[in-house]
Amino acid sequence: MPKRIVPLTATQVDKAKTQIKEYKLFDGGGLFLLVTPTGGKLWNLKYRFNDKEKRLSFGSYPEISLLDARKRRDDARKLLANGIDPGEVKKAMKASRIESSENSFEVVAREWHNKFKSQWSESHAKTTISRLEKNIFPWIGSRPINELEPMDILEVLRRMEARGILESAKRMKIACGQVFRYGVATGRCKRDPTADLKGAIAPPVTRNMAALTRPADVAELLRAIDNYKGSFVVKCALQLAALWFCRPGELRNTKWSEIDFDKVELNIPVDRMKLPTTTKRKCKGQYHCIPLSKQAISILKELHPLTSHSEYVFPSIRTNLKPMSDAAVLNALRRMGYDKDEMSGHGFRAMARTMIREQLHLDAEYIELQLAHATKSPNGTAYDRVSFLPERRKMMQQWANYLNQLKEGAKVIPIRVQV
């Protein structure tokens, strides 16, 4: 007669001591606790399937309690009663979890990001992954990409909408769509659910960069810059921002090697300009040319002895190895009394674009080219550095002369009314 097994108690399990060799404490129904010499307590089920003895592991104590182990035993024996091997079921479930994990939205998104980030600017790549990590991954990152529905995506976008970051929500909808399309292309999902979300979130409010465009206001700004008592490097940057009207990032990262005093021009490499990726690829190795006025040359020559030991025209106050911070010009404007609704670092571009057109009445195409806005030139390129270069040289000198006249208190020319 087989020996009757007395079920274990929680106390027995808890107080089971290690021995030189491993040993088993049986609970009944094939369930036993394996106590190892190293102190491990492992739950196992011994069973037979197709006349073969097998073993199924349930985990370790105390993570799996006696009651949990008994429930798992009972579930396994129900499978056996229906002719199903519980060991094979466990293998299939483990394989499914691994597949789901490998095909989670976050895994696919990071794979997509790594594949395409070389085609983007460094700042765009960094911003995109940062937004995904803060706004998307915490909620849907661990879910299999092929199980996500439009409402799942809408829910995370609505969270962003509720926080008022509408532009970021718009960008994340686009990024998620690109991740899903990559998932389709790599066989991880069947469709892009963001296609069903058109018009589902509020569009971002378009705000123009603050800029002064009235001649009298600009004259006052120019005089304030000349009287600026802060850093001389920042003062020169402000003066040249008005004369060059390039983008703030392009200004602060200007290198002495990019300035040609003989040809009297600044040549900014296209790869560090804020242009569409396709334009950068098409114009690789080219430069955006800024003709230098006499006034700009004078400022640069005054600045050269001070910063020529750095590769940057406007080095950081802390180290010559980096350019000045992106907040330097903005902070200087604030110190001069111009708040965020009056003038911004980017506002020098809007100021020049408006006033050159309305006050100097010059061709809009010259202005757009000098602003480095991507336009189709006659030879089909997205940006042509030599297009209308003689005309642009003349325009840049006229602009510099006009600013001088304003600053010196010349009679303000009335703005022409557009009919």
C-alpha angles and dihedrals in degrees: 000000000000117000113260113240115223111215116248124251126224089245092054091051093047095047098042106134128216119250136192089266130034116261139184133238110200123213100180136263091060095301117131140163115233111209112199129204089247092059100262120145110201127184116221138171121216113204143150126238124177089354092303124118112233139176129219123196119218100181137261135307131275092024087057110041126209090259092049091050092051092050091051089049091052092048090050092049090052088057090049090051087057093049095257124133106230090202091060091047090055091050092050092049091049091050090049092051091049091049091048091049093049090049097043118134091249094051092049092044093052090047089051091047093050091048097052106027092092087066093054134068115268092246093051092049092049094046093048096053091042092054091048092050094048102038111022115024097057090062108030105006096101096046121099108263093226092059097054117110131197091261091056090057093042091054094059092043090052089055088057091045091053089055091054096244094129097154091053090048090053091049092048092051088054093045093048089051090053090049091052092048088051087050090053091049091051095044097250097116138010104228148004108257092192087074087076093056099072108142093002096118129048114265116244116262109250112228124186117224111260110259140164113233105161110101094228092051092047091050089054091048092051092051090048090053092050089052095045109136098196129085114342089218091056090045090055090047090055092049092049092044087063093046099042101031092198122147116288093244092050090049099050093044094052112135128208088234089064093059117087108195091183095054090034096229144110116228115199115195111243091228092069095046126098097251133132113279092241090054091049091051092047092048098039111155094019129116138219107235121217110187109220120231122216088256092054092049090051092054092047093050090051091049097043099080090052102049107016090103086071124063087231123079088212106033124185117270088234101047137010090217093074135047121249115282122273088244096056097090093039093051091049091053090051091050088053089055102259111133127205093269093055109043139358135181089256089048092081087072094052090044093055095041093053100039099043088054097042102033104030095029093217126162113284091221092062089052095048092049091049090049086054093235108164108251132159111261122203092263091054101251122135092230128012115192094201098048109126089344095155090050091047092050089055091046094052091052091047090051092050091049091048092052089050091053091050092048093049091053101256117168109286112243112230115246112253111241112234112227 
